[in-house]
Amino acid sequence: MQINDINLAFDDLGSGPAVLLIHGFPLNRQMWQPQLKPLADAGYRVIAPDLRGFGASDAPATGYSMDRFADDLVSLLDALDIEQAVVGGMSMGGYILMNLLERHPDRVRAAAFIATRSNADDEATRLRRSEMAAQAERLGANPITKIFAELLFADATSVSRPELIAQVTAWMRGTCPHGLAGGLLAMRDRKEYTPLLASFRKPSLVIAGAEDRAAPLEVARVLIDALPSCRSRIIEKAGHMVNMEQPEIFNKTLIEFINSIAG
């Protein structure tokens, strides 16, 4: 669908109250494959877009920011005639969710923070993201894929599910260099949201993997402690890709949360 200045690809499955799922970096909407049918079967309309620069969506050379990602999603909800959605954001998707809660709170019915954090980058991390963005533009996806592939999975997953590792690695390797660079710069420049968490009054859920190296438990606990009306679930034997590593537990947790606020 033409959204703002780009073609945005998305899945739209099921009927009922809307659930919007926002993928992480450097991934795409296919990461939500284990969630689409269970959520639809539970009575919900699931929208899973590819953010600009990722998956099958257009990848402009410039213009990436958390504001732009969030505004694209609001425009997509408008185009689909969806007034409000339960929004789940994984990792970078969680940063976009916080942007939505600050700038478009009326569009968010409830918030699920998945393998994410509220703090902004420190200076060393900002510099590293700048260097990685330049590297992505110059060398393509392979160097970025190597770095992120080592952060995404629990140790047990790496041993027991090589096919999952291969699939996710292929998604990352297929990401357009413009999208990689744009996503890195958007994350570098994102806002510090920790002081604002107490102002996010929507029902919220925090899901974290017990073995997450990219968003470790201490950053999940910041969200859990600061968000009002917050439920939480730490899922064992899961890393950053918690929704794919432990889909049954993840889906049960998410659906129970959505059921609790959908009435």
PyMOL commands that set and color helices and strands:
alter all, ss='L'
color gray80, all
select helices_A, chain A and resi 29-41+66-79+92-103+105-107+123-139+142-149+155-160+162-173+177-188+194-199+217-226+242-245+247-262
alter helices_A, ss='H'
color red, helices_A
select strands_A, chain A and resi 2-3+6-7+10-13+18-22+45-49+85-90+108-114+204-209+230-235
alter strands_A, ss='S'
color yellow, strands_A
deselect
rebuild
show_as cartoon
